[in-house]
Amino acid sequence: MIAPDYFRDQVTLTTPNLRLEPLGPQHFEGSWAAVHDPESRRLTGTHATFTEEQIRSWLATRADAHDRADWAIIRLSDDAYVGEVVLSDLDPHTESMSFRISLGGASVFGKGYGSEATKAVVDYGLQVVGLHRISLEVVDYNTRAQRVYEKVGFHAEGLLREAWYWDGEWSDVVVMAIVAGH
């Protein structure tokens, strides 16, 4: 069993091009820009409109969330915020969590940052935290993300039919997971 407060002391992860550091108030500008990027909103299904105070408040609470890990994705070459990546919904008994990632807009898409951050977090979750299973949901039209997840080792497990509504159209949601040792 994994301790329910495993992420009390959240670590920073480093990859060849990125630093994944605990998300906090210092990431306001990047987070604010990301929640206003139309393509990021479409790919994450973000319908809500957030106030500056809501974003600041959310960021201020991340350090106190010991049952999840929220990382800011920082590009090493210039310390730019390029997105966030999260392990959430810890179930200590089944040693499982949910995964999500959001890049900060079209200017950082297609550069490998999503792949690099996903691999780092999944490896950390399975090899260091000791998770047995990491799952995610992705809208069916986000084929770029699905390819990244498959490359890292996620497998499609099911389809939630017409579970996503955006711009007057229904889309399916693909459920994917990776299991330790498979």
Stockholm file with secondary structure:
# STOCKHOLM 1.0

chainA/1-182         MIAPDYFRDQVTLTTPNLRLEPLGPQHFEGSWAAVHDPESRRLTGTHATFTEEQIRSWLATRADAHDRADWAIIRLSDDAYVGEVVLSDLDPHTESMSFRISLGGASVFGKGYGSEATKAVVDYGLQVVGLHRISLEVVDYNTRAQRVYEKVGFHAEGLLREAWYWDGEWSDVVVMAIVAGH
#=GR chainA/1-182 SS CCCTTGGGGCCCEECSSEEEEECCGGGHHHHHHHTTCHHHHHHHTCCCCCCHHHHHHHHHHGGGCTTSEEEEEEETTTTEEEEEEEEEEEETTTTEEEEEEEESCGGGTTSSHHHHHHHHHHHIIIIIICCSEEEEEEETTCHHHHHHHHHHTCEEEEEEEEEEEETTEEEEEEEEEEETTC
#=GC SS_cons         CCCTTGGGGCCCEECSSEEEEECCGGGHHHHHHHTTCHHHHHHHTCCCCCCHHHHHHHHHHGGGCTTSEEEEEEETTTTEEEEEEEEEEEETTTTEEEEEEEESCGGGTTSSHHHHHHHHHHHIIIIIICCSEEEEEEETTCHHHHHHHHHHTCEEEEEEEEEEEETTEEEEEEEEEEETTC
//
